[in-house]
Amino acid sequence: MKRWIGSLAFALVAGAAIAQAPFTIVRPLDGAHVRETVHILIPKGSIPENGYIGVFLDGKFIEAVRPPVKGKYFEYDLDTKARGIADSDLTKPYKLELVLFTEFNDQPRIVDRSSVDVYVANKTSIRIPNEGLSLRYKWTPGTEHIYKVTEKVVREAITEDQEKLGGRAAELENVVPLSTRLMYAVDRTFPDADGKTRSDSDGLVRIQVVPDKGKDYVVVPVNGADVATKHFDVELAPIFMRLSTTGHQVWGTVPELSGSELITGRGVTSSLFANLPLPSLPARNVRPGDSWRSRFQEGVDNFLNDIANRNSLVETYPARGEFVGVEWEMGHPCAVIKNTISASESSAEAKALQDKTPGIQPRKIKEEETIWFSLDTRLLLKLERNIEIETQGSSAAYGFTSGGGEAGGGAQGGYPGGPGGPGGYPGAAGPGGFPGRGKGGGGGAAGSGEGDNFHAPMAINQRGRGGKGGPPGGGGYPGGGYPGGGGFPGGPGRGGFGQGGNPFNGRGGAPGNTAASTNAIVRLIVTETRVLEQ
């Protein structure tokens, strides 16, 4: 009997041991070199239902959490870059420790611990030669690389009096955000004078919007419109650029299309183009800390106009380039480059912006882009761009008064649109705010249906294919959309695409009745990202 009872007790203990696996770090291994996101694995049965873990690195508390179960393990992801964890010394690793807690009488109690030594090496593992790094794109014919592109435009405004008192700017409007996929395909390389193609030969790059996987359409705002519309894949057309290995354009072109097509039952009367150049790379070898005279590369404004005589699709703006350093990003060793423009209203950049976008009178301009360039694949891996323009205008134009102001020199702050163009959207009087800048509508007759794009990194442009003409003239989309009288002072407007169109284009109308208005400081903020799909 005693032997039987003892056997039963042994079986119960064995059963408990099976249910509770040992609490230990399975991955990473002790002494491992880690970077970016560290996947920490713990046996599935090692954390009881009322348990959780505390994560410590080199004695510093990270967080307390109950990690999710994935397969046979609890998995905790420690993003070393997002948490700003510096690289460890090459001879002194960090101690990665997990502490198991359970609740006992409503109090946490330490049950177990497990630790391993790890070397964090987001930067130190990338070797930089004494002569520096030569950063060059690699043009391999037949390759296609797709990026997820997002863009958002935000307008903020604050009266001068409020700013002096330390007030916070109000976010007035989010312009329709853009989210799409953009393909850069290399169709060929160009041989040198001796007929040979080398590693530094130019490449013919095709740029084109593509639908999400499994879909045959995209939903995007076109020509700076205030709504995103659906367009099928047969409408998505390419542009072509001959690029050097530093990303500088030699020439650019848009293929001519004529007539209408009927494909799979869908009539095709227009084509959509996206003009988003690759960023430029330094012409010489560079080391971390180096700076040079760089440039921003942006798509030409209104590039569909007079396309038969155009051989360039890129506009450049001088900027300061800096080699920030090297780091691992998305599983690749990368050079991190930053291009910056920071200018006042008296600068050449501000004057160029005024010429480019009449009606905008900038006080300050700041444009900054950070580039992660992959050293192993020689591709743009990621780009983050921020543009901030500070200008001034009537407070009534930005919603600081209740109700609409009386009409003054213009029809509630907006002059009527300009004369109709061949097949474009019709112009219209704007009810105030930022009228867009587009061509008025003529409609009916066959035409190109061309439309202006806006001064922002990303713009989807639409062109008719002839024979169909544009929308009918007269009326059309209204101009700017903020209530209240007054727009930016300026000459006659040029018509409006969509409610407010784009803040960077278009002349505002004459001010309305501004008796109850005060000057407002207005900031236009554009954020754009491009991330390579993996």
CORVENCOR-V433544 format. One record per residue. N is the residue number from 1. NEAR is the number of other C-alpha atoms within 8 Angstrom. Layout:
BEGIN
n=N near=NEAR
n=N near=NEAR
END
This chain:
BEGIN
n=1 near=4
n=2 near=5
n=3 near=6
n=4 near=7
n=5 near=8
n=6 near=8
n=7 near=8
n=8 near=8
n=9 near=8
n=10 near=8
n=11 near=8
n=12 near=8
n=13 near=8
n=14 near=8
n=15 near=8
n=16 near=8
n=17 near=8
n=18 near=7
n=19 near=7
n=20 near=10
n=21 near=10
n=22 near=7
n=23 near=12
n=24 near=10
n=25 near=14
n=26 near=9
n=27 near=8
n=28 near=12
n=29 near=9
n=30 near=7
n=31 near=9
n=32 near=9
n=33 near=8
n=34 near=10
n=35 near=10
n=36 near=12
n=37 near=9
n=38 near=11
n=39 near=10
n=40 near=12
n=41 near=12
n=42 near=13
n=43 near=14
n=44 near=11
n=45 near=9
n=46 near=11
n=47 near=10
n=48 near=9
n=49 near=4
n=50 near=6
n=51 near=11
n=52 near=13
n=53 near=12
n=54 near=13
n=55 near=12
n=56 near=13
n=57 near=11
n=58 near=8
n=59 near=6
n=60 near=6
n=61 near=8
n=62 near=8
n=63 near=7
n=64 near=8
n=65 near=7
n=66 near=7
n=67 near=9
n=68 near=7
n=69 near=9
n=70 near=7
n=71 near=5
n=72 near=7
n=73 near=10
n=74 near=12
n=75 near=12
n=76 near=9
n=77 near=8
n=78 near=8
n=79 near=9
n=80 near=12
n=81 near=9
n=82 near=6
n=83 near=6
n=84 near=6
n=85 near=7
n=86 near=6
n=87 near=10
n=88 near=10
n=89 near=7
n=90 near=6
n=91 near=4
n=92 near=7
n=93 near=12
n=94 near=11
n=95 near=12
n=96 near=12
n=97 near=12
n=98 near=12
n=99 near=12
n=100 near=14
n=101 near=13
n=102 near=12
n=103 near=10
n=104 near=7
n=105 near=4
n=106 near=5
n=107 near=6
n=108 near=8
n=109 near=8
n=110 near=8
n=111 near=8
n=112 near=8
n=113 near=10
n=114 near=10
n=115 near=10
n=116 near=12
n=117 near=11
n=118 near=15
n=119 near=15
n=120 near=12
n=121 near=11
n=122 near=12
n=123 near=9
n=124 near=8
n=125 near=6
n=126 near=8
n=127 near=5
n=128 near=7
n=129 near=6
n=130 near=4
n=131 near=7
n=132 near=9
n=133 near=9
n=134 near=7
n=135 near=11
n=136 near=9
n=137 near=9
n=138 near=10
n=139 near=11
n=140 near=8
n=141 near=8
n=142 near=8
n=143 near=8
n=144 near=8
n=145 near=9
n=146 near=10
n=147 near=11
n=148 near=13
n=149 near=13
n=150 near=11
n=151 near=12
n=152 near=12
n=153 near=12
n=154 near=12
n=155 near=12
n=156 near=13
n=157 near=13
n=158 near=14
n=159 near=11
n=160 near=10
n=161 near=6
n=162 near=10
n=163 near=11
n=164 near=7
n=165 near=6
n=166 near=6
n=167 near=8
n=168 near=7
n=169 near=8
n=170 near=7
n=171 near=9
n=172 near=10
n=173 near=7
n=174 near=10
n=175 near=9
n=176 near=10
n=177 near=9
n=178 near=10
n=179 near=9
n=180 near=14
n=181 near=12
n=182 near=12
n=183 near=13
n=184 near=11
n=185 near=11
n=186 near=15
n=187 near=11
n=188 near=11
n=189 near=13
n=190 near=9
n=191 near=11
n=192 near=9
n=193 near=5
n=194 near=5
n=195 near=6
n=196 near=7
n=197 near=9
n=198 near=7
n=199 near=5
n=200 near=8
n=201 near=13
n=202 near=12
n=203 near=14
n=204 near=13
n=205 near=13
n=206 near=13
n=207 near=14
n=208 near=13
n=209 near=13
n=210 near=11
n=211 near=11
n=212 near=10
n=213 near=4
n=214 near=4
n=215 near=7
n=216 near=8
n=217 near=10
n=218 near=13
n=219 near=9
n=220 near=13
n=221 near=13
n=222 near=11
n=223 near=13
n=224 near=15
n=225 near=12
n=226 near=12
n=227 near=8
n=228 near=10
n=229 near=8
n=230 near=8
n=231 near=10
n=232 near=9
n=233 near=10
n=234 near=7
n=235 near=10
n=236 near=13
n=237 near=10
n=238 near=12
n=239 near=14
n=240 near=11
n=241 near=13
n=242 near=12
n=243 near=14
n=244 near=12
n=245 near=13
n=246 near=12
n=247 near=11
n=248 near=8
n=249 near=11
n=250 near=9
n=251 near=10
n=252 near=13
n=253 near=12
n=254 near=9
n=255 near=6
n=256 near=4
n=257 near=5
n=258 near=6
n=259 near=8
n=260 near=11
n=261 near=7
n=262 near=8
n=263 near=8
n=264 near=4
n=265 near=5
n=266 near=6
n=267 near=8
n=268 near=12
n=269 near=11
n=270 near=9
n=271 near=12
n=272 near=11
n=273 near=13
n=274 near=13
n=275 near=13
n=276 near=10
n=277 near=8
n=278 near=7
n=279 near=8
n=280 near=11
n=281 near=9
n=282 near=11
n=283 near=5
n=284 near=5
n=285 near=10
n=286 near=11
n=287 near=11
n=288 near=8
n=289 near=8
n=290 near=9
n=291 near=8
n=292 near=8
n=293 near=8
n=294 near=12
n=295 near=12
n=296 near=11
n=297 near=12
n=298 near=12
n=299 near=13
n=300 near=10
n=301 near=8
n=302 near=8
n=303 near=9
n=304 near=11
n=305 near=6
n=306 near=7
n=307 near=9
n=308 near=4
n=309 near=5
n=310 near=8
n=311 near=7
n=312 near=10
n=313 near=13
n=314 near=11
n=315 near=8
n=316 near=8
n=317 near=8
n=318 near=9
n=319 near=11
n=320 near=12
n=321 near=14
n=322 near=11
n=323 near=14
n=324 near=11
n=325 near=10
n=326 near=11
n=327 near=12
n=328 near=12
n=329 near=9
n=330 near=5
n=331 near=6
n=332 near=9
n=333 near=12
n=334 near=12
n=335 near=14
n=336 near=13
n=337 near=13
n=338 near=12
n=339 near=14
n=340 near=11
n=341 near=11
n=342 near=8
n=343 near=11
n=344 near=10
n=345 near=11
n=346 near=7
n=347 near=8
n=348 near=6
n=349 near=9
n=350 near=15
n=351 near=10
n=352 near=8
n=353 near=10
n=354 near=12
n=355 near=7
n=356 near=6
n=357 near=12
n=358 near=11
n=359 near=13
n=360 near=12
n=361 near=9
n=362 near=14
n=363 near=11
n=364 near=12
n=365 near=16
n=366 near=11
n=367 near=11
n=368 near=11
n=369 near=11
n=370 near=11
n=371 near=14
n=372 near=13
n=373 near=14
n=374 near=13
n=375 near=11
n=376 near=6
n=377 near=6
n=378 near=11
n=379 near=9
n=380 near=11
n=381 near=10
n=382 near=11
n=383 near=13
n=384 near=11
n=385 near=12
n=386 near=11
n=387 near=12
n=388 near=11
n=389 near=12
n=390 near=12
n=391 near=12
n=392 near=11
n=393 near=12
n=394 near=15
n=395 near=14
n=396 near=16
n=397 near=16
n=398 near=13
n=399 near=11
n=400 near=9
n=401 near=10
n=402 near=6
n=403 near=6
n=404 near=9
n=405 near=12
n=406 near=8
n=407 near=11
n=408 near=13
n=409 near=9
n=410 near=12
n=411 near=15
n=412 near=17
n=413 near=22
n=414 near=20
n=415 near=13
n=416 near=13
n=417 near=14
n=418 near=12
n=419 near=10
n=420 near=12
n=421 near=11
n=422 near=15
n=423 near=19
n=424 near=17
n=425 near=19
n=426 near=20
n=427 near=22
n=428 near=16
n=429 near=13
n=430 near=17
n=431 near=15
n=432 near=20
n=433 near=21
n=434 near=17
n=435 near=23
n=436 near=20
n=437 near=15
n=438 near=14
n=439 near=18
n=440 near=18
n=441 near=19
n=442 near=17
n=443 near=14
n=444 near=10
n=445 near=11
n=446 near=12
n=447 near=14
n=448 near=13
n=449 near=15
n=450 near=13
n=451 near=14
n=452 near=13
n=453 near=12
n=454 near=11
n=455 near=8
n=456 near=8
n=457 near=8
n=458 near=10
n=459 near=13
n=460 near=14
n=461 near=13
n=462 near=13
n=463 near=12
n=464 near=15
n=465 near=16
n=466 near=13
n=467 near=9
n=468 near=12
n=469 near=15
n=470 near=18
n=471 near=12
n=472 near=11
n=473 near=12
n=474 near=9
n=475 near=8
n=476 near=10
n=477 near=12
n=478 near=16
n=479 near=21
n=480 near=17
n=481 near=13
n=482 near=12
n=483 near=13
n=484 near=18
n=485 near=20
n=486 near=21
n=487 near=17
n=488 near=15
n=489 near=12
n=490 near=10
n=491 near=9
n=492 near=11
n=493 near=15
n=494 near=16
n=495 near=20
n=496 near=24
n=497 near=19
n=498 near=14
n=499 near=14
n=500 near=17
n=501 near=17
n=502 near=14
n=503 near=10
n=504 near=9
n=505 near=15
n=506 near=18
n=507 near=19
n=508 near=18
n=509 near=19
n=510 near=16
n=511 near=16
n=512 near=16
n=513 near=11
n=514 near=12
n=515 near=4
n=516 near=7
n=517 near=10
n=518 near=10
n=519 near=10
n=520 near=13
n=521 near=12
n=522 near=12
n=523 near=11
n=524 near=13
n=525 near=12
n=526 near=13
n=527 near=11
n=528 near=14
n=529 near=12
n=530 near=11
n=531 near=10
n=532 near=11
n=533 near=7
n=534 near=2
END
